[in-house]
Amino acid sequence: MLKTSTTSSFFLSLVKRRINESEVVFFGEIPIFAVLMSMEDYDYLFKIVLIGNAGVGKTCLVRRFTQGLFPPGQGATIGVDFMIKTVDIKGQKVKLQIWDTAGQERFRSITQSYYRSANALILTYDISCEDSFRCLPEWLREIEQYANSKVVTVLVGNKIDLMERREVSRQRAEDFAESRNMHYLETSAKESDNVERLFLDLACELIHEAKQNALVDNDASQMPGEGKSISYSTCCSFS
Ligand SMILES: Nc1nc2c(ncn2[C@@H]2O[C@H](COP(=O)(O)OP(=O)(O)OP(=O)(O)O)[C@@H](O)[C@H]2O)c(=O)[nH]1
């Protein structure tokens, strides 16, 4: 009996208070542990996965967006790499989990397992490399097989700073993207052209869709930012 009352009074005296960015648990007036909340402080969380042939510039796009860098001598990605960036979209904090996958064939079985829970895929090719464009149907088959059927896919033609070496015309890429119901954008990780726009437009669209879904289906198990389908009629545009 004594044990029971002691235990219950112990739990009753545990109080959780929010102090600045931290949640602090007090026993009486004594703080016993603190959890830093800033890591979890966001309105939406979206997972974006970059795929495409080796050497098209996936890692450089991610580095440019997350760190503002174009690092020379990037080695090939081994398996999968991961970075986070939180952005502000119209006053809402959006945490983007960005997964950079290896383009090399030998890592395909590892990278495929990352498609499933992606909210968005950035399918990248190199505008100065015809081969990387020719492989797109193969990548789209992978997407069909392994990704959520409602994932949003953006086709990105990277390295537009190499205009004089262009092998794939913009028109051809746009037609291909349209025929496969994808957005299309051309970027340069080197010159930082359209890189912010790529990720911010994507974030904006993912928010729109998460809100739409919250209205349409009231399924409590589906949290915003988790496995949502995307509508293209939004405030943001890739065109
Ligand atoms: N000129 C130019 N070169 C770029 C651009 N983006 C990437 N590169 C170069 O292309 C090469 C490959 O870039 P990565 O970012 O490693 O390519 P990746 O697609 O991540 O390659 P994997 O990790 O093997 O799949 C590097 O030498 C980069 O410096 C760009 O926008 N313009």
The ligand as an ORCA input file, in Angstrom:
! r2SCAN-3c Opt
* xyz 0 1
  N      29.341     21.242    -65.681
  C      28.645     20.667    -64.712
  N      29.130     19.571    -64.094
  C      28.376     19.011    -63.113
  C      27.119     19.530    -62.734
  N      26.618     18.741    -61.752
  C      27.530     17.787    -61.541
  N      28.591     17.941    -62.352
  C      29.785     17.096    -62.425
  O      29.382     15.788    -62.824
  C      30.158     14.811    -62.148
  C      29.264     13.818    -61.410
  O      28.523     14.524    -60.411
  P      27.813     13.758    -59.203
  O      26.992     14.746    -58.488
  O      28.805     12.989    -58.416
  O      26.911     12.719    -60.014
  P      25.924     11.607    -59.423
  O      24.735     11.586    -60.311
  O      25.673     11.853    -57.981
  O      26.770     10.285    -59.624
  P      26.640      8.864    -58.806
  O      26.876      9.186    -57.366
  O      27.722      8.001    -59.388
  O      25.277      8.338    -59.085
  C      31.113     15.561    -61.212
  O      32.363     15.683    -61.855
  C      30.474     16.930    -61.066
  O      31.421     17.943    -60.828
  C      26.640     20.710    -63.390
  O      25.553     21.238    -63.134
  N      27.448     21.217    -64.387
*
